[in-house]
Amino acid sequence: MAFYSNFNSLLSISVPYSGFSLYKESFLTPHPTFSLYKTPFLCNSISTFYLRNISVDKTPVLCNSLSLFNTSKCSLKERFYKQKPDKRAYELNSEVSPHRAVSAVRLLRIEEGGAFADQLGWRENEMVYVERTLGFRVRELDDRNIRLVTEIVGGAVRWRRYLDFLIGSLCSNAETFRGMEPLLLQILRIGVYEIVKLEMPPYAVVDENVTLAKNALRPGAGNFVNAILRKLLSQKERNLLPVPEIEGTERTQARALATLYSHPVWMVRRWINHFGKEEAVRLMNWNNSEPSFSLRANGRKGITRTDLVLRLETLKVPHEPSLHMDDFVQVKTGMQIVIQKGLLKDGLCAVQDESAGLVVSVVDPKPGESIVDCCAAPGGKALFMASYLQGQGKVIAIDINKGRLQVLWEAAKLQDVDDVIRTVHADLRDFAAENSLKADKVLLDAPCSGLGVLSKRADLRWNRRLEDLEQLKDLQDELLDAASMLVRPGGVLVYSTCSIDPEENADRVAAFLLRHPEFTVSPVDKFVPNDFVTEEGFFLSNPVRHSLDGSFAARLIHSFN
Ligand SMILES: C[S@@+](CC[C@H](N)C(=O)[O-])C[C@H]1O[C@@H](n2cnc3c(N)ncnc32)[C@H](O)[C@@H]1O
């Protein structure tokens, strides 16, 4: 049995305080369109929290999962009520440091699945969440504040496991840490990250985070933050910060490394297994470093790399030309300025990692060709391929996700390549079964673990599970089979991922070739620099070796008969 919830409906749930996370997860897993609306409030050890439905469609809410909460200890308002427009004008609180307040709320939303850690810049509606969560207004953020939010949020997400290890070691017992309310934990993570990793002036960090906790929660929360951060400072000043011991069995060593370098244990074990301990540590260091971004000059709009460099110089954005791709420029800092000055909005350039550009080099698109991009959205590679066609030929961009496909289409218009792009909203497997289309070139940029892009996608490491990899492998095989049906005799099939995991890459290609003897490997050495070519003739960019995102591509040729 189900009842229905509308957009913006709120559901309130009261549970024993210590079980907050468990109850919340039990509800959110089967109901992904809900997210935590407000920090839970605590009264007599009962925590009441609100979940908001963010789906625009009516969402069925299953009574089975509701009954999860119907134990003797907890109560649930099994009634939705429409959220009233919030007409309250929140009062300005000028005591609270605005970038810390915004960072804490953004961190909270990332953990609840309502925001992404790789968000650059500022979204107009973000202050609404901040005010609702904190119950007051904070001062306007200037450019420096916005940069700090990006840095603190990215860092606190990357270092989450290590920060929690330190915070846990400073709590009087494990229960105190486990039962901590979410906003309080985020404030502590910010404080610990600022002291330990950013080495910011420590007493200011303590004062500012205590003020935030007092105002956003209650005076007792401020005292708690004060106690934890002061203990941490004292340990740091005496060089006594706890360090996980890397000793014992392979498993315990992997656990300690996972804490020290802040990654999930299963990932560390897998990388030690595939690449060895030293390479795994180098990879984790890369993932924890501040990401740099690359811009691709849009030749279709007549913009050369020299033009782009001139614009970046005028804007005083530090940059370096790419060593591997003629149209690309690396930008270490200052992406905020690039966004604000409209370079992306005007379609003059696009944010694209060189590793993604090199995958397009492996496809080698030429004017007049028909190209199918099987998993095309949000469109980085499809748009770059389209720019090579110079108005002749076509790129058929297929994707199962309508919203992301719309993003691709809007970008195609901005970048002036919409004349050669056609979008198709479909499951590739159905499309291949129902269409007799045969293209010159087919790119399958498959859904993957994304383990090659963890420096840019800071929260991804915490969202991936080992089981996901197994499921992805099956999907990748199915999509490869489907993509192969769209290649003409003598045509090219490129399989790519943004993963460095051999099981998603070379192993998938080997399994495909066993099922499809009509395809053979065409080595990629004619298309990318030798340094990126593996022994089997595949393309592989390695974050540690090339200082780029990790990605993989295999070029396969269909026989003529
Ligand atoms: C790695 S992303 C593609 C990135 C894209 N090529 C780019 O350069 O921006 C994988 C895409 O596969 C799409 N996808 C997943 N399963 C699919 C399916 N069965 N059929 C078509 N697209 C699918 C996802 O929606 C996602 O947009």
The ligand as a Tripos MOL2 file, in Angstrom:
@<TRIPOS>MOLECULE
LIG
   27    29     1     0     0
SMALL
NO_CHARGES

@<TRIPOS>ATOM
      1 C1         30.1700    8.5040  -18.4180 C.3       1 LIG1
      2 S1         28.6430    9.2440  -18.7160 S.3       1 LIG1
      3 C2         28.8760    9.8440  -20.3420 C.3       1 LIG1
      4 C3         29.6490   11.1140  -20.4000 C.3       1 LIG1
      5 C4         29.6220   11.7530  -21.7810 C.3       1 LIG1
      6 N1         30.1050   10.8620  -22.8000 N.3       1 LIG1
      7 C5         30.4170   13.0370  -21.8330 C.2       1 LIG1
      8 O1         31.5160   13.0730  -22.4110 O.co2     1 LIG1
      9 O2         29.9350   14.0390  -21.2860 O.co2     1 LIG1
     10 C6         27.6130    7.8710  -18.9860 C.3       1 LIG1
     11 C7         26.2340    8.1990  -19.5160 C.3       1 LIG1
     12 O3         25.6100    6.9550  -19.8320 O.3       1 LIG1
     13 C8         24.2280    7.1380  -19.7320 C.3       1 LIG1
     14 N2         23.5940    5.7950  -19.7280 N.ar      1 LIG1
     15 C9         23.5880    4.8820  -18.7300 C.ar      1 LIG1
     16 N3         22.9170    3.7770  -19.1140 N.ar      1 LIG1
     17 C10        22.5130    3.9920  -20.3830 C.ar      1 LIG1
     18 C11        21.7690    3.2320  -21.3240 C.ar      1 LIG1
     19 N4         21.3250    2.0190  -21.0020 N.pl3     1 LIG1
     20 N5         21.5140    3.7590  -22.5320 N.ar      1 LIG1
     21 C12        21.9530    5.0100  -22.8510 C.ar      1 LIG1
     22 N6         22.6500    5.7810  -21.9880 N.ar      1 LIG1
     23 C13        22.9330    5.2830  -20.7810 C.ar      1 LIG1
     24 C14        24.0880    7.9310  -18.4570 C.3       1 LIG1
     25 O4         22.8540    8.6080  -18.4200 O.3       1 LIG1
     26 C15        25.2920    8.8800  -18.5500 C.3       1 LIG1
     27 O5         24.8940   10.1210  -19.0560 O.3       1 LIG1
@<TRIPOS>BOND
     1     1     2 1
     2     2     3 1
     3     2    10 1
     4     3     4 1
     5     4     5 1
     6     5     6 1
     7     5     7 1
     8     7     8 2
     9     7     9 1
    10    10    11 1
    11    11    12 1
    12    11    26 1
    13    12    13 1
    14    13    14 1
    15    13    24 1
    16    14    15 ar
    17    14    23 ar
    18    15    16 ar
    19    16    17 ar
    20    17    18 ar
    21    17    23 ar
    22    18    19 1
    23    18    20 ar
    24    20    21 ar
    25    21    22 ar
    26    22    23 ar
    27    24    25 1
    28    24    26 1
    29    26    27 1
@<TRIPOS>SUBSTRUCTURE
     1 LIG1         1 GROUP 0 **** ****
